[in-house]
């Protein structure tokens, strides 16, 4: 993932799930949080490689195990748009 970020230089990174969110937050110096507290929020970071927006989302498979999350996921995906 690090190599892909370095090559592509995305301006927006959308993390799917807690593991991906924790990794990216740590990589960009953001304070680790519970995904339930930060999903769908936009975090802006700046470093030597430029400015980026990081948007953590629940992993879509979460909706399989918890149908109540489906509506939350749909709202959060609208933030990405």
Backbone torsions as a table, in degrees:
resi	resn	phi	psi	omega
1	UNK	NA	-40.5	179.7
2	UNK	-58.6	-43.0	-179.0
3	UNK	-65.4	-41.0	178.7
4	UNK	-62.9	-42.9	178.6
5	UNK	-62.6	-41.7	-179.5
6	UNK	-64.1	-41.3	-177.8
7	UNK	-74.9	-47.7	-173.5
8	UNK	-79.2	-33.2	-176.9
9	UNK	53.4	58.4	-177.8
10	UNK	-68.1	148.3	175.4
11	UNK	-90.4	-18.3	177.2
12	UNK	-131.4	131.3	175.3
13	UNK	-121.2	121.3	177.9
14	UNK	-107.4	118.8	179.1
15	UNK	-95.0	138.0	178.9
16	UNK	-111.2	103.6	178.4
17	UNK	101.0	166.4	-174.8
18	UNK	-67.4	-43.3	-177.4
19	UNK	-60.1	-49.2	179.7
20	UNK	-63.0	-40.7	179.7
21	UNK	-62.6	-47.0	-179.3
22	UNK	-60.5	-41.9	-179.6
23	UNK	-62.7	-49.1	-177.9
24	UNK	-68.9	-40.2	177.1
25	UNK	-58.3	-46.4	-179.7
26	UNK	-63.3	-43.8	-178.7
27	UNK	-59.3	-38.0	-176.5
28	UNK	-102.5	14.2	173.0
29	UNK	74.0	24.2	176.6
30	UNK	-91.9	150.5	-179.9
31	UNK	-70.3	127.4	177.9
32	UNK	-60.7	135.5	179.7
33	UNK	-132.8	169.4	171.7
34	UNK	-78.1	137.2	-178.6
35	UNK	-60.1	-30.4	179.7
36	UNK	-64.9	-20.5	179.9
37	UNK	-93.0	-21.6	-172.0
38	UNK	-122.1	-2.3	-177.4
39	UNK	-58.7	139.4	177.3
40	UNK	79.0	0.3	177.7
41	UNK	-95.6	150.4	-179.3
42	UNK	-101.2	126.1	177.6
43	UNK	-112.4	124.5	179.4
44	UNK	-100.7	130.1	179.8
45	UNK	-129.5	149.7	176.0
46	UNK	-130.2	138.5	172.7
47	UNK	-150.5	-168.3	-176.4
48	UNK	-62.3	-22.8	-178.4
49	UNK	-93.3	1.3	176.1
50	UNK	122.8	-172.7	-179.8
51	UNK	-96.3	141.3	179.8
52	UNK	-141.6	155.4	171.0
53	UNK	-112.6	133.3	178.2
54	UNK	-116.5	127.1	-178.5
55	UNK	-125.0	105.7	177.3
56	UNK	-80.5	137.2	176.7
57	UNK	-130.9	155.9	169.6
58	UNK	-62.4	150.6	173.6
59	UNK	-69.8	136.8	-177.9
60	UNK	-56.1	-28.3	179.1
61	UNK	-65.5	-17.6	177.9
62	UNK	-59.2	-33.7	-178.8
63	UNK	-66.4	-22.8	177.4
64	UNK	-67.7	-41.4	-176.8
65	UNK	-87.5	-23.1	-178.7
66	UNK	-137.6	89.9	-176.2
67	UNK	-57.0	-23.5	178.3
68	UNK	-65.8	-21.7	-178.4
69	UNK	-75.4	-20.3	-176.4
70	UNK	-55.1	-48.0	180.0
71	UNK	-64.4	-38.6	177.4
72	UNK	-62.0	-45.4	178.8
73	UNK	-60.3	-43.9	179.8
74	UNK	-61.8	-42.1	176.8
75	UNK	-64.1	-43.3	-178.8
76	UNK	-65.1	-38.2	178.4
77	UNK	-64.8	-27.7	175.9
78	UNK	-66.0	-30.9	176.8
79	UNK	-64.0	-38.8	-179.7
80	UNK	-62.5	-40.4	-178.7
81	UNK	-58.9	NA	NA
